[in-house]
Amino acid sequence: MLRFIAPHIRVENVRQLSLDWLRELGLDALLLDVDCTLKEYRAEEVTPEVAAWLGELRAAGIGLCLVSNGMGRRIERFAGRLDLPFVSKAMKPLPFRLRSTVRKMQFDPSRTAMVGDQLFADVLAGRLARLVTILVRPIHPEQEPWFTRLKRRPERALLKWTGSASLTTTPL
């Protein structure tokens, strides 16, 4: 049961997912959560470093799509500023929107990763969709709504209990 919430890979932030490392892992597409993964919850933009990282991946042909549980207009505006395709109201942890996004974008599921900051949403959805899962440390989670912050304590406990409380990678 724990395997459904255990990420395949853990990193501090998305910028650690270098082009070389993604290629080494055999990944050529990323489904990216938005809030606390790419940007602070209340921020309207990503940092210049994250924008440069996205630009490098896009230029190298890595498939990118934003997948968020956030509301449509907010995510649409954010995606428009980045010129990226998006899925809002994704209903994670349910895997259905991830699967349909992979098909629609014509990504190879075996070469696609779900990247996010929450075990009970992003990792679980990615696992159920049979994608590689990459957990990042959340960016300023104290800004999140109360219902999201409620999940953080059990997430930390599970990461500690499973022995993956620090930066780790596990074999795929």
Helices and strands as residue ranges (DSSP letters): G 2-4, E 9-11, G 14-16, H 19-25, E 29-32, H 48-59, E 63-67, H 72-82, E 86-87, H 96-104, G 109-111, E 112-116, I 119-123, H 124-128, E 132-136, G 141-143, H 146-161
